[in-house]
Amino acid sequence: MNIIGSPVIGAVGARVVAWIIPRLQENKKRQAFILVCVYGMFMLCETCSASPALGLVVFGIMLSSYREKFTPETTAMALELWAAMGYWANNVIFIFAGFCVGMEIFSHSSHNLYRQLHGSTYYEIDMEDMSILIEGMLLSPIPFFARIASIYIFCKFWKLISSQPTPPRSDFTILAYAGLRGALGLILAMELRSKLGDPMTKKILLLTCSTTFVCLVFQVGRGQNR
């Protein structure tokens, strides 16, 4: 259901929204309608046991393909709305991810439980948890190079099936680098930890968080150099 149902729900939802939006008169109504539809798409995927993340990605891609039906004002408004929502969503996700990881590494150690019983506010990190965090930092280049490889393969395949020119090198760099923050991975790791709760899910959460941390530090450093 996740692989087939989620894209179908997203594509059909985008088609319906693209048909309704041009018929709304005011940009405020269009903005509110898009916001409600995004939330409704998420809840529909949850109800149908599909993947909300995959459904919303397909919904956004298909809605973008229908943008010629929208006025320039509507397109600009939608882009501003996505940018604002993405900014706040990323901030909330990273805050909760840091809180969840802190609870995992500072609360379940036997040494920390002993200190809590004796009124101490000093906490230690288990060596096992520390080693997992270091492993995640060492694995952090893998998502970057995996994205480069996937985009390179896609561009080669695109040349075979299409006569249109491929993106320039600057766009290739942006596609490989931009958005590599791991917010979606953190959401999935926290949800997996919440649903299952076994030790392996803790390791997945710690690996995801440490990998994301290195990506964020790298992006901040690149932004300051600019």
Buried (B, 14 or more C-beta within 10 A) or exposed (E): EBEEBBBBBBBBBBBEBBEEBEEBEEBEEBBEBBEEBBEEBBEBBEEBEBBBBBBBBBBBEBBBEBBEEBEEEBBEBBEEBBEEEEEEEBEEBBEEBEEBBEEBBBEEBEEBEEBEEEEEEEBBEBEBBEEBBEBBBEBBEEBBEEBBEEBEEEEEEEEEEEEEEEEEEEEBEEBBBEBBBBBEBBBBBBEBBEEEEEEEBBBBBBBBBBBBBBBBEBBEEEEEEE
